[in-house]
């Protein structure tokens, strides 16, 4: 009896760690159905590209990866009996579900975000059956001691610059029981550090009703034997409440580290961004965090060149950075995204000015980092 050849699948992941987790889950399910995973697209029967569609540069990177995969497929197809296939999924594919097939028809199939059932069936065939076991058996692409735990998807915020709610939808928190089971399976495999991620981790549980919250989830995860560190990324300053601060301060396993993108501090800019906070509220939050969580490392991110950011408003941001002295900071020049309210706001800031301001802010931060 001739044994059927096992399919080789290459998964290319672009964008954030949330996409990374999605790819790890899909990889687990494909492998469970007999597929062989390969890091070399040139030897794959299926090249699956998990795309990012957040900002212009990320979209261009995804498009470049798609075109390269098509080139590799066509090259391999000339010397193989069975032509390889290219599938595209993830955020870019979801955001431009109508336009992409018209613009790049060479792709064999397009799918949206988290297409575990449909994409899996396309690759494996009718015998494919999706199971939540894929979340617990993820094919980790991180170092063996650490793993991301994706606790929710989507976002309820109406930030004027962000397109994520347009294609990700509202916040959808995963039930705590499933997250705990996944974390326990990761601990059984030797993972010591859990890094919690979502579009907004601090909004976790608000859509579940009852008593679900990030603070309660953290306390439950901290009881898992083998897990030694828990880190929180992608929080929103408006959702950092007393319960979360108390849990961070009192639970030894929770790293004294908080990733809290502030985006700006000038009140007119914050209002135009739709951030739902004032500069005074941001200052009070930072003072409270540092007072109640000794040794806290704060990471933040800012956008320069947002419409209406005058030179004086930028200088207000620069003074704020000097005064607060964040331990970690990133800066992005404003990228107008179609479909967002910010793309239509005026007065626009010239792109070279936005980039200059981003560079200036990072020079300030680099100087401060040398002093910390």
URCORSUL-V929896 format. One record per backbone hydrogen bond with DSSP energy under -0.5 kcal/mol. NH is the residue of the N-H (numbers start at 1). CO is the residue of the C=O. E is the energy in kcal/mol with one decimal. If there is no record, write none. Layout:
BEGIN
NH;CO;E
NH;CO;E
END
This chain:
BEGIN
9;7;-0.5
9;36;-3.0
10;46;-2.7
11;9;-0.5
12;10;-0.6
12;48;-3.2
13;11;-0.6
14;12;-0.5
14;50;-2.5
19;16;-0.7
20;16;-1.5
21;17;-2.3
22;18;-1.9
23;19;-2.4
24;20;-2.0
25;21;-2.2
26;22;-2.3
27;23;-2.7
28;24;-1.7
29;25;-1.9
30;26;-2.6
31;27;-2.5
32;28;-2.1
33;29;-1.1
34;31;-1.9
35;30;-2.4
36;7;-3.8
37;35;-0.5
38;9;-2.5
41;39;-0.7
43;40;-1.6
44;41;-1.1
45;8;-2.7
46;8;-1.7
47;85;-3.0
48;10;-3.2
48;46;-0.6
49;47;-0.5
49;87;-2.6
50;12;-3.3
50;48;-0.6
51;49;-0.8
51;89;-2.9
59;55;-2.4
60;56;-2.4
61;57;-2.1
62;58;-2.0
63;59;-2.5
64;60;-2.6
65;61;-2.0
66;62;-2.3
67;63;-2.5
68;64;-2.1
69;65;-2.2
70;66;-2.3
71;67;-2.0
72;68;-2.5
73;69;-2.6
74;70;-2.5
75;71;-2.2
76;72;-2.8
77;73;-2.6
78;74;-0.8
78;75;-0.7
79;76;-1.5
83;81;-0.5
85;45;-2.3
87;47;-2.7
88;109;-2.2
89;49;-2.7
90;112;-2.4
91;51;-1.6
94;90;-2.1
95;91;-2.9
96;92;-2.4
97;94;-0.9
100;96;-2.4
102;98;-0.6
102;99;-0.6
103;99;-2.5
104;100;-3.4
107;104;-1.3
108;86;-1.7
109;86;-1.2
111;88;-2.7
115;112;-0.5
116;114;-1.2
119;115;-2.3
120;115;-0.8
120;116;-0.5
121;117;-2.1
122;118;-1.9
123;119;-2.0
124;120;-2.8
125;121;-1.6
128;125;-1.8
134;131;-2.0
135;132;-1.7
136;132;-0.8
137;133;-1.8
138;135;-0.6
139;24;-1.8
140;138;-1.2
146;143;-1.9
147;193;-2.0
149;195;-2.6
150;148;-0.5
151;149;-0.8
151;197;-2.3
152;197;-0.7
153;172;-1.3
155;169;-2.6
160;273;-2.5
162;159;-1.3
166;163;-1.4
167;163;-0.9
167;164;-1.2
168;164;-2.9
169;164;-0.5
169;165;-1.0
172;153;-3.1
174;151;-2.7
179;175;-1.7
180;176;-2.7
181;177;-2.2
182;178;-2.3
183;179;-2.6
184;180;-2.6
185;181;-2.2
186;182;-2.0
187;183;-2.4
188;184;-2.2
189;185;-0.9
189;186;-0.6
190;187;-1.7
191;186;-2.3
192;145;-2.7
193;145;-2.3
194;229;-2.5
195;147;-2.2
196;194;-0.6
196;231;-3.0
197;149;-2.2
201;234;-1.8
203;200;-1.4
204;201;-1.8
206;203;-1.9
208;205;-1.3
209;205;-0.8
212;209;-1.3
214;204;-0.6
217;213;-2.1
218;214;-2.7
219;215;-2.0
220;216;-1.9
221;217;-2.7
222;218;-2.2
223;220;-1.1
224;221;-1.7
227;224;-1.2
228;192;-2.8
228;226;-0.5
229;192;-2.1
230;253;-2.1
231;194;-3.0
232;257;-0.7
233;196;-2.1
233;231;-0.5
235;259;-2.8
239;236;-2.2
240;237;-0.9
241;239;-1.0
245;241;-2.2
246;242;-2.9
247;243;-2.0
248;244;-2.6
249;245;-2.3
250;246;-2.1
251;247;-2.0
252;250;-0.7
254;251;-1.4
255;230;-2.7
255;253;-0.6
257;255;-2.6
258;297;-2.4
259;232;-1.4
260;258;-0.8
260;299;-3.4
261;235;-0.6
262;301;-0.8
263;301;-2.9
264;262;-1.7
270;266;-2.9
271;267;-2.5
272;268;-2.1
273;269;-2.2
274;270;-1.0
274;271;-0.7
275;270;-2.0
282;278;-2.0
283;279;-2.6
284;280;-2.3
285;281;-2.2
286;282;-2.4
287;283;-2.4
288;284;-2.4
289;285;-2.8
290;286;-2.4
291;287;-1.7
292;288;-2.5
293;289;-2.3
296;293;-1.5
297;256;-2.6
298;296;-0.6
299;258;-2.7
299;297;-0.5
300;328;-1.5
302;330;-1.9
303;263;-2.6
304;332;-2.2
308;347;-1.8
309;306;-2.5
310;308;-1.4
314;310;-2.2
315;311;-2.4
316;312;-1.7
317;313;-1.6
318;314;-2.5
319;315;-2.5
320;316;-1.9
321;317;-2.3
322;318;-2.0
323;319;-2.4
324;320;-2.8
325;321;-1.9
327;298;-0.7
328;298;-1.9
330;300;-1.8
332;302;-2.5
334;304;-2.9
336;334;-0.5
340;337;-1.9
342;160;-2.8
343;340;-0.5
344;341;-1.7
345;342;-1.1
349;305;-0.6
353;350;-0.6
354;350;-2.2
355;351;-2.5
356;352;-2.3
357;353;-2.5
358;354;-2.0
359;355;-2.4
360;356;-2.3
361;357;-2.5
362;358;-2.0
363;359;-2.0
364;360;-1.9
365;361;-2.2
366;362;-2.8
367;363;-1.9
368;364;-2.2
369;365;-2.8
370;366;-1.3
371;367;-0.6
371;368;-1.0
372;368;-1.1
END
